[in-house]
């Protein structure tokens, strides 16, 4: 059976446009290009089946092609109903990759497509938000009988996996790619910071300068969103539950206050916590007319949509990816991209150069777990530092930069507690 016969996509005729997108990002992903050359020679996944669940756009498509170049049979599905690009899916099918994904399926269809991608019982997975891992643990454990392990992309996914590990139910090793330095320092901060505002700006076409932006959560993603908001001229407020992060936000030059106070002054809201109901009824009650809410966390639960709808007399779409909730007192509150990831549901996600490093980490982490799964055991592990640094060095080489090396005398000095002679 051909990949087209196995796949479930929207329209194969869209492939030419999708191929142009993939070619564009490939030209701007030199680190992943180098790893692809290595994989073509080494064939680390020869004879293995790999299932990938990520935001299915061009950069993800190129990662899938790199894994395939390493000898794997690859099946891919989406990790968000609104981030799948149908033209990219079509191009992947033409390139021999089985795809189970369409833009904007129903919640039930979305789950069924994820399950379809697991039905050929993969040896390895790349997951986003723990979606595949959750299916394999709670609904279809029989589909994981061949699974050696995998790699997880996001903070949310790692939280879920560590909860499984803590209760002793995790059935295979997972590498926490999100926790690698080259992921959270660059992808979460610079990637999220730029792509969130790209999604908001192209969707709303409104001025940011002079407005008050409330960033809910000051982890690495929140730091990036706040930094870029400041760069656009916004007055930035940060809300937090962690006192240390709150002090950090203050020393970075941002106002810090509880959400109930921030709700009264905010004009743009961006949630980046990985938790639910961080914006809810009590906050909607005091928001300004015209407040705009967006989310940059994995799931669409950070702003409570049910409570917002219950407080509204009407809901309508006023522009692509903008819903207006007309409250019973006459105020309007706007929700972007149904509360889903605004940078992907209403944009193209992180810049190619950022995802070059992140997906290089995914590729080498997958190779690592395939080689070490018996030693690792059923737990969540970090990307080994040498692999993290390898990706950074490849990035430096692609930029034409060099760095210093310690001399033997310097190494000896650092290794000794005695005074230098």
C-alpha positions in Angstrom: 0.0 0.0 0.0 1.4 3.4 -1.0 1.8 6.3 1.5 -1.1 8.1 -0.3 -3.4 5.1 0.2 -2.5 4.9 3.9 -2.6 8.6 4.6 -5.6 10.8 5.6 -5.0 14.3 4.3 -7.2 17.1 2.9 -6.0 17.5 -0.7 -3.0 16.0 -2.5 -3.1 18.7 -5.2 -1.8 21.2 -2.7 1.6 19.5 -2.6 3.5 21.9 -4.9 2.8 24.9 -2.6 3.8 22.7 0.5 7.0 21.7 -1.2 8.0 25.4 -1.7 7.5 26.0 2.0 9.6 23.0 3.0 12.3 24.0 0.5 12.4 27.5 2.0 12.9 26.3 5.6 15.4 23.7 4.5 17.5 26.4 3.0 17.5 28.1 6.5 18.2 25.1 8.6 21.9 24.4 8.3 22.3 22.4 11.5 19.6 20.0 10.6 21.1 19.7 7.1 24.4 18.6 8.6 22.6 16.0 10.8 20.7 14.8 7.7 24.0 14.1 5.9 25.2 12.1 9.0 22.0 10.2 9.1 22.1 9.3 5.4 25.6 7.8 6.0 24.9 6.1 9.4 21.3 5.0 8.9 20.6 5.0 12.7 16.9 4.2 12.2 17.2 1.5 9.5 14.2 -0.9 9.7 12.5 1.1 12.4 9.1 2.8 12.5 8.9 6.3 13.9 5.7 8.2 14.7 5.8 12.0 15.1 3.2 14.2 16.6 4.2 17.9 16.2 2.7 21.1 14.8 2.5 20.0 11.2 4.0 22.9 9.3 7.1 23.2 7.0 9.8 23.0 9.7 8.3 19.9 11.2 8.0 18.4 7.8 11.7 18.8 7.2 12.4 17.1 10.5 10.3 14.2 9.4 12.3 14.0 6.2 15.6 14.0 8.1 14.4 11.1 10.3 13.3 9.3 7.1 16.8 9.9 5.6 18.1 8.0 8.7 16.4 4.9 7.4 13.1 5.1 9.3 9.5 4.5 8.1 7.8 7.7 9.2 4.2 8.4 10.1 3.3 11.9 11.2 0.2 13.5 12.8 -0.6 17.0 14.1 -0.4 18.2 17.7 -2.9 21.0 17.3 -6.0 21.1 15.1 -5.4 24.7 13.9 -1.6 24.4 13.3 -1.7 21.8 10.6 -1.0 23.1 7.1 -2.8 21.0 4.4 -0.3 21.8 1.7 2.6 20.7 3.8 0.8 17.4 4.5 0.3 16.8 0.8 4.0 17.4 0.0 5.1 14.9 2.7 2.8 12.2 1.3 4.5 12.7 -2.1 7.8 12.3 -0.4 6.9 8.9 1.0 5.8 9.8 4.5 2.5 8.6 5.8 0.4 11.5 7.1 -2.7 11.5 9.3 -3.6 15.2 9.6 -6.0 17.9 8.4 -6.5 21.5 9.3 -9.2 22.1 11.8 -10.7 18.7 12.4 -13.3 18.1 15.1 -12.0 17.1 18.5 -13.0 13.5 17.9 -11.4 13.5 14.4 -8.2 14.9 15.8 -8.0 12.2 18.4 -8.7 9.5 15.8 -5.9 10.8 13.5 -3.5 10.6 16.4 -4.5 7.0 17.1 -4.2 6.2 13.4 -0.6 7.3 13.5 0.1 4.9 16.3 -1.7 1.9 14.8 1.4 0.6 13.0 3.0 0.2 16.4 6.1 2.4 16.2 9.5 1.7 17.6 10.2 5.3 18.4 8.1 8.5 18.9 8.6 12.2 18.9 5.8 13.8 21.0 4.4 17.2 21.7 2.5 17.9 24.8 2.5 14.2 25.7 -0.4 13.5 23.4 0.9 10.2 22.0 2.2 9.1 25.4 -1.2 9.8 26.9 -2.9 7.7 24.3 -0.4 4.9 24.7 -0.9 4.9 28.5 -4.6 5.5 28.9 -6.4 4.3 25.8 -4.4 2.0 23.6 -1.4 0.5 25.5 -1.4 -2.4 22.9 -0.1 0.1 20.3 3.1 0.6 22.3 4.2 -3.0 22.5 7.2 -2.3 20.2 8.1 1.1 21.6 11.7 1.6 22.6 11.2 5.2 23.7 11.0 8.7 22.4 11.6 12.5 22.7 9.2 15.1 24.1 9.1 18.7 22.8 7.3 20.8 25.4 7.1 21.8 29.0 3.5 20.6 29.2 4.5 17.2 27.9 7.3 16.8 30.3 5.0 17.7 33.2 2.7 14.9 32.1 5.5 12.4 31.6 7.0 13.2 35.0 3.6 12.7 36.6 3.5 9.2 35.0 7.0 8.5 36.1 6.3 9.6 39.7 3.3 7.3 40.0 5.3 4.4 38.4 3.1 4.1 35.3 5.6 5.3 32.6 6.1 2.4 30.3 9.1 3.6 28.2 12.0 6.1 28.4 11.4 9.6 27.1 14.1 12.3 26.5 13.1 15.8 27.8 14.2 17.8 24.7 12.4 20.9 26.1 14.8 20.9 29.1 18.0 21.0 26.9 19.8 24.3 27.1 19.6 24.8 23.4 15.8 24.4 23.6 14.6 26.5 26.5 17.3 29.2 26.2 16.7 29.8 22.5 13.4 28.2 21.3 11.3 29.0 24.3 12.7 32.5 24.8 13.6 33.9 21.3 11.4 31.6 19.3 8.2 32.1 21.4 8.9 35.8 21.9 9.0 36.5 18.2 6.4 34.1 16.9 3.8 35.0 19.5 3.9 38.7 18.5 4.0 37.7 14.8 0.7 35.7 15.3 -0.9 38.5 17.3 0.2 41.3 15.0 -0.8 39.6 11.8 -4.2 38.6 13.3 -5.2 41.9 14.9 -3.4 44.4 12.8 -3.3 46.7 15.9 -0.7 48.8 17.5 1.3 47.4 20.4 3.4 50.4 21.3 1.9 52.3 24.3 -0.5 49.5 25.2 -0.4 47.5 28.4 0.5 43.9 27.8 -0.1 41.3 30.6 2.2 38.3 30.4 0.8 35.5 32.5 3.8 33.3 33.6 7.5 34.2 33.6 9.1 31.0 32.6 11.4 30.9 29.5 8.5 31.4 27.2 7.1 34.3 29.3 10.5 35.9 29.4 10.6 35.9 25.6 7.1 37.3 25.2 7.7 40.0 27.7 11.0 41.0 26.1 9.6 41.3 22.7 6.5 43.2 24.0 8.9 45.7 25.6 10.8 46.0 22.3 7.5 46.8 20.5 7.0 49.7 23.0 4.4 48.1 25.3 4.1 48.6 29.0 4.5 45.1 30.4 2.9 43.6 33.4 3.9 40.1 34.6 1.8 37.8 36.8 3.4 34.9 38.6 2.9 32.3 41.3 6.6 31.8 41.9 8.2 34.5 44.1 11.7 34.0 42.6 10.4 34.5 39.0 8.4 37.4 40.1 11.5 39.1 41.5 13.3 38.3 38.3 10.6 40.0 36.3 10.7 43.0 38.5 14.5 43.3 38.0 14.1 42.9 34.3 12.1 46.1 34.4 8.5 44.8 34.4 5.6 45.6 36.7 4.5 42.6 38.8 1.0 42.2 40.3 -1.7 39.5 41.0 -3.9 38.6 38.0 -7.0 40.2 39.5 -5.1 43.6 39.4 -3.5 43.0 36.1 -6.9 42.2 34.6 -8.0 45.7 35.3 -5.2 47.4 33.3 -4.4 45.0 30.5 -5.1 45.5 26.8 -3.3 42.5 25.5 -3.1 39.3 27.5 -0.7 36.4 26.7 -0.9 33.2 28.8 2.3 31.1 29.0 1.9 28.9 32.1 1.0 25.3 31.0 -1.8 25.4 33.6 -5.6 25.8 33.3 -7.9 28.7 34.2 -5.2 31.3 34.8 -7.7 33.8 33.2 -11.2 33.1 34.4 -14.6 34.6 35.3 -13.4 36.9 38.1 -10.8 38.4 35.7 -13.3 38.8 32.8 -15.5 40.8 35.3 -13.0 43.6 35.6 -11.3 43.6 32.1 -11.4 46.7 29.9 -13.7 46.9 27.0 -11.7 45.7 24.0 -9.3 43.5 25.9 -7.5 40.9 23.7 -6.7 37.5 25.1 -4.2 35.0 23.5 -2.5 31.8 24.6 1.0 30.5 24.0 0.7 27.4 26.1 0.1 23.9 24.6 -3.6 23.4 25.5 -6.5 25.8 25.1 -7.4 25.7 28.8 -5.4 28.6 30.1 -8.2 31.1 29.5 -11.5 29.6 30.6 -13.6 29.7 27.5 -16.7 28.2 29.1 -16.9 30.9 31.7 -16.3 33.6 29.1 -19.1 32.3 27.0 -21.5 32.0 29.9 -20.9 35.7 30.7 -21.6 36.7 27.1 -24.9 37.6 25.4 -23.4 36.8 22.0 -20.3 35.4 20.3 -19.2 36.1 16.8 -16.1 35.9 14.6 -15.1 39.4 13.7 -11.9 38.6 11.8 -10.1 35.4 11.0 -8.9 33.9 14.3 -10.7 36.6 16.4 -13.9 35.8 18.3 -15.7 38.7 20.0 -17.4 37.8 23.3 -20.1 40.5 23.9 -20.6 40.6 27.6 -24.0 41.2 29.1 -22.9 44.6 30.4 -21.9 45.7 26.9 -18.2 45.2 27.0 -16.4 43.2 24.4 -13.5 40.8 25.0 -11.7 39.3 22.1 -10.2 35.8 22.0 -7.5 34.9 19.5 -7.3 31.5 17.7 -9.9 29.9 20.0 -7.4 30.1 22.9 -5.0 27.7 21.1 -1.4 28.4 20.5 -1.5 31.9 18.9 1.9 31.6 17.3 0.9 28.4 15.4 -2.8 28.6 15.1 -2.6 32.2 13.9 0.9 32.2 12.5 3.7 30.1 11.1 5.4 29.2 14.4 9.0 29.9 15.4 11.5 31.1 12.9 13.3 28.5 10.9 16.7 29.3 12.4 15.3 28.6 15.9 13.6 25.4 15.0 16.8 24.3 13.2 18.4 23.9 16.6 15.3 22.5 18.3 14.7 19.9 15.7 18.4 19.0 15.5 18.0 18.2 19.2 15.0 16.1 18.5 16.9 14.2 15.8 20.0 13.4 18.0 17.8 12.7 21.0 15.8 10.1 19.1 19.1 8.5 18.0 20.3 8.5 21.6 17.1 6.9 23.0 17.2 4.3 20.3 20.8 3.4 21.3 20.3 3.6 25.1 16.7 2.6 25.8 17.6 -0.6 27.6 20.0 1.3 29.9 17.8 4.3 30.5 14.7 2.4 31.8 11.2 3.7 32.1 11.9 7.3 33.1 12.3 10.8 31.8 15.9 11.8 31.1 17.6 15.0 29.9 19.4 15.4 26.7 23.1 14.5 27.4 25.1 17.7 27.6 27.5 16.6 24.9 24.6 16.4 22.4 23.3 19.7 23.5 26.7 21.3 23.0 27.1 19.5 19.7 24.1 21.3 18.3 25.4 24.6 19.6 28.7 24.0 17.9 27.1 23.2 14.6 25.1 26.4 14.9 28.2 28.4 15.5 29.9 26.8 12.5 26.9 27.6 10.3 27.3 31.3 11.4 31.0 31.3 10.7 31.8 32.0 14.4 34.6 30.4 16.5 35.1 30.2 20.3 38.2 29.9 22.5 39.5 26.7 24.0 41.1 26.3 27.4 44.9 25.9 27.6 46.3 23.0 29.5 47.4 25.4 32.2 43.9 26.8 32.5 42.5 23.3 32.7 45.0 22.4 35.5 44.1 25.6 37.3 40.4 24.9 37.3 41.0 21.3 38.4 43.2 22.3 41.4 42.3 23.9 44.8 45.9 25.0 45.3 47.1 28.6 44.5 48.7 29.0 41.1 52.5 29.0 41.1 
